[in-house]
Amino acid sequence: MSAAAPGRVGIVLVSHSAAVASSVAALAEGLAGGGTAPVAAAGGTPDGGLGTSADLITAAAAEVDGGAGVALLVDLGSAVLTVKTLLAEGDELPKGARLVDAPFVEGAVAAVVTASAGGDLDAVTAAASEAYGYRKE
């Protein structure tokens, strides 16, 4: 959705659905006031089906990598496994790429807002992870 910005943490949203990943990216960017953090959606498979794609994830991470790290937020099981595999391989994702344990929608919003405000990778990761504590009652 938005290209790399030097000095800003990049955010990649990995979903089994291209529509879900793109919609959550648009929501997060909108709630961040159109922020300055680079965000990319990596949803579904290259042929438009449901699933996850290592190629789409690596391309999205490269797109948003401005040298300050890349936070990867995922929706479900195989997305987690795919990102963990890419991180273990060590050369597929940009240096400083990190899988973030966070709820997908709330975590994405918190990550984009924090990155847009200039937060570093640790701050972005913490903000996204803290979204588990958001109460809705």
Residue, then its C-alpha position, 0 to 999 in steps of 0.5 A: m500500500s505504501a512504499a519504504a520510508p527511510g528511518r520508519v519501521g515497515i509493517v507487513l500484514v499477512s493474511h490468508s485472504a488478499a481482501v482481508a490483508s488489504s482492508v486491514a492495511a487501509l483501516a490501519e493507515g486511515l486510523a493513523g491519519g494517513g500516517t507515514a509508516p510504510v504498510a504492505a498487504a501480503g494476503g492469499t496466494p499469487d493466483g488469488g486463492l486463500g492461503t499464504s505465499a512466501d513470495l508475496i510476504t518477501a516482496a511485501a517486506a522488501e517494499v516497506d523496508g526502509g532500514a529501521g526494521v520490518a514488523l510482520l503481523v499475521d492472522l492464522g496458523s500457516a501464516v505464522l509458520t510461513v513467516k517463522t520459516l522465512l525468518a529461520e532461513g535468514d536471507e529471505l526477509p530484510k535484516g531486522a524483520r520480526l514476527v509480532d505476536a499480536p491480534f491482527v486488526e488491533g495490532a495492525v492499527a497500533a503498529v501503524v500508529t506507533a511506526s507513523a509517530g516514529g517509534d522504533l521496532d521495539a516500540v512498534t512490537a510492544a504497541a501491537s502486542e499490547a493490543y491483546g489487552y484491549r477490553k471491549e466491554 
